[in-house]
């Protein structure tokens, strides 16, 4: 590779180059100032999760005095989605990433806790549950060879569809995309036709009409412009799920103590930032949705019959999760 090659790379191309390198090579592929790491997410930059990656990159550069550089990669740019991000970090082909917790259920049912239906449905409850479970999450990521940096919340999950969802009959045979195995159990019990898909995989099926509804927040939906195909959003107060940002543990462990502390400070600041931004993001998302013609059905417009159906379906799914996750995780509820 000639010395003149790097200056001709675009930022996007340089991001691809960095992510293609094994983690050890990424650590060594450094300027005189320090290390260059790629951090990937399958979500857009304008979501809370994507914004967290950008904030962490900026804060880490400042805390490390430019010695550590993060190149953010959004929208599953390398085809990495969900658990694939964790696998790429574990195998050494990616330095860092931010993964939606619901997609990590195949790794461990513990990661499904934040998206359990009707358990932590407000920002305060979701944060309280995270604070209780943070140590357990960190230990589980250690087994994957990763250091947990921070957890970013998503706004409350609702239902995007072509028509408002207000009655139990609106759920019957509805082909709905959900984001984890628990969602499949819940919506199948509510007589919907539920399928577990990553957001990246759901897009083409939504456009083709193969998927008729989507369980998501206004944040993820606003980022993907779901209103182009699904112009109705129904608040059901399903959950405030999390995304987890992690860094390859060998990269962290090889840093001098001063730079380890810089990583830790940037992570703490990012977690505070993403949680503080959630309240204003909710109003911003709703404003954007209304500008684009989305009909929003508020929670008080959902019939008690539908609310009761979903609650009953959720109770069975939660009990199943407790059995699968084990006593240590279940007692956190």
N, C-alpha and C positions, 0 to 999 in steps of 0.2 A: 504494500500500500504506500503510495507516494506521499511525501510530506504535504503536498498541496491538496490532498483529498478532503481532509476534514473541513476546511473553510468553505468548500462548495456544498457541503451537506445542508439541507434545510433542517429546521428544528424538528420537524416530523420525521425526516429521514434519520437524523441523529438519534432520536428517541428509539426508532426501530433498531438501529445498530446497537445501542446500549442494551436493549431488552434481549437481543439475540445472543448476547454473550453470556456464558456461564457466570454465576454470581461471583466466583473467585476472580474471574477475568474482569468483571465490572469493577471490583474493588481495586484491581491493579491498573485498569484502564483509567488513569488519572492524570490530571495536569499537575504542575508543580504545587498547586494550591491544595489538592486533596482528591477525594474519591468522587466518582460520578455514578449515580444509581438511577435506574428506571423504576418508577412506581406506577403500577397498572390498575385500572378499574374498568368494569364493563359499562359503567354509567356515564352520562354526559357531564361535562364540566359545570353545567348550571344547576346541578342537584346539590343538596346538602353534602352528600357523600363526595361528589366530585370537587365541590368547593373546599372540602376538608383536605383533599390531596394537594390542591394548589396552595392553601394556607400553610400546610406542613412544609411544603417545598420552600416557600418564602421564609418561614420562621427558622427552618433548619439552616438555611444559608446565613441568616443573620446571627443565630446563636453560635454557629461554628466559624464565624468570621470568614465565610467563603470557602472553608476547607471541605465541606460536604455539600454536594449538589444533587438535587432530585430533579429528574426529568419526568413530569407527569404524562401518562398515556391514558386516554379516555376512550369510551365507546368500544370496548373489546377490540382495540386496534390490532392486536396480534392473535385474535381468535381465542383469547383467554377469558373464560367466564366462570363465575362461581368458584366451585372447588378446584377448578383448573388453575386458578391464580395461586391458591395455597400449594398445590402440587408443584407448580413451576418454581415457587420460592424454595420448597423443600428439596427439589432436585437440582437446584443451583442454576436454573436458566433465567431467573428473575430475582432482582434484589429485594423489591418491596411491592406491596399491593394492598388494595382495599376491597374486601370481598363481602357480599351480602350474606348475612348470617344464615338466612333460611336455606341457602344453597349448600351450606356446609353440613347439613344433616347426615349425608352419607358418611362423612368423616366421624361424626359423633353427634348423637341426639341432643347433647348439651346445647349445641349451637342453635337449636330450634326454640330455645326458651323465650327469647325476646319476641318471637312472632306467634306465641301461643294466643289463641283467640280470646279476646275479652278479659285478659289478665292484667296487662299493663297498657291501658288505653289512653293515658294522658302522659304528657311530658314528665310530670313529677313522678308518676308511678314507674315509668320506664327508667328514669334515672335512678330511682331507689333500688329497683331490681338489678340494674347494672352494678351499682355500688356493692351490693351483696354478692354478686356473682363474679366480680372482676378477677379475684384471685384464682377462681376455678377456671375461668377462661384462659388466663395467662399460663397456668400449668398445662392446660390441654394444648395450647399452641407450642409450648416448649417441646412437647412430644413430636411435633411436626418440624422441629428445628427452627422455630421462629420466635421472635420477641414481639409481644403484643404492644403496639404503640398507643392506640386510642380506639374508642368505639364511637361511631357517628350515628345519630338517630335519623330515622325517616319520619316524615309527617304521618299521621294516622292513615291506615290503609282503608280505602273504600272501593266501590265497584264502578268501573267504567263500562258503559254499554250503549247500545243504540237507543234504548228506551230506559226511562227511570225504573229502578228496581224497588218496589214498595210492598209487594204482596208475595206470599209463598208461591203462588202460581207463576210469578215472574221468574222463579228459579228453575222450574221444571224443565229438564233437558237442555238448559242453557250451557253452551260450551264456554267455560270460563277458565282463563289462565290464572293459576295460582303460583305462588313462589316457593312453596316447600311441601313436604310430604304431609304435614299437618293440615294444610289447606286442602289437599286432596280429600282427606278424611272428612273434614268439616263440610265442604260443599257437596261431596257425594252424598253425605247423610241428609243434606237439604234438598236432594233430588236433582242437583245440577250435574252436568257432565264436566267434571273437573280434570284439568291436565296441568302438570307441574312443568313449567318452562322458564328458562332464563329470559330476561327482558330482551336480550339480543336475538334469541331464537323466536320470541313471540311476534316480533314486528312483521315478518312476511305473512304469518298466519292471520294476523289481525287485518292486514291489507287485503288478503284474499277472501276474508269472511269465514275462514275455517275456525277462527276463534271469535266468539260473539261478545265476550265480556272479559275484563281484566281486573284482577285484584291488585291494586296499587295505590300509592298515595297521589295527591295532586302534584307532588314534587317530581317523582319519576314520570308521571303522566305528562306534566308540563314540559319536561325535558324532551320527551319523545313525541310530543305533539299528538297524543292519542285522540284529541278531539277531531282530527281529520277523519277518523273512521268511527269513533265511539263518542258521540257528542253529549252524553249524559253521565254525570257523576253522582253516585249515591253514598252519602255518609253512613257507614255502619259501625264506626268506632271499633274496628277489628283489632288493631294492634299498632304499637309504635315500634317497629322492628329496628334492628341495628345492622350496621356494616362494621367489620373489623379491619383495621389497618395493621399490618405486620411487616416486620423486617427480618431478613435472613439472620439467624442468630450468629453464624460464623462471622458475618460482616461486622456486626455490633461488637462481638467479643474481641476482634482483632484491633479495634480502635483504642487509642490511648484514653486514659480515664477522662481527660478533659473533653474529648469529642463524644465519648459515651454520655457524659453529662449534658452536652449540647443536644444530643438526640432526645434524651429524656425531657429536657426543658421544652423542646419544640413539640414533643408529643403531648405533654401536659397542657401547653398553651392551645394546641389544636383541639383537644377534647373540650376545653372550656369554650373555645370559639364556636364549634359546631353546635353545641347545646344551647348557647346563648342566641345563636342565629335562628333557631327553629321557630320561635314565636313569630318573628317578623317574616320568615319565609312562608309561613302558612297564609298570611294575608296577601303576600305578593303572588303566591301561586293562584289563589282564588281570584285575584284581580286579573291575572293573565288569562285564566280559564274563562272568565266572564267576557273579556274583550274578544275572545275567540268563539263566543257563542255557546259555551258549555252550559247546559241546564243542570244546576246543582240541586239535588234533593237533600235537604238537611235531615239530621237524625230525627227530629221531631215529626217529620213527614213520613217516616217509615212506620208501617203499621205494627202494632203490638204482636200480631200474628207472625210477621216475618222476623221480628226481633226475637220472639220466643222460639221459633224454629231454629234460628242460627245459634241461640244460646244452648238449646238442647243438643244440637249437633256438636257444638264445641265441647260440652262436658265429656262426651265419650272420647274425643280426640285428646283432651288434656289427660285423662286417666291413662290412655294408651302411652302418651309421652312419658308420664311418670314411671311406668313400668320399663320402658325402653331406656330412659336416661339414668335410672338408678336412684338409690336413696339420697346420695349426697347432693345431686342436682335437684331432685324433687322437693327436698326439704327447704330449698330456697324460696319456694312459692309461699 
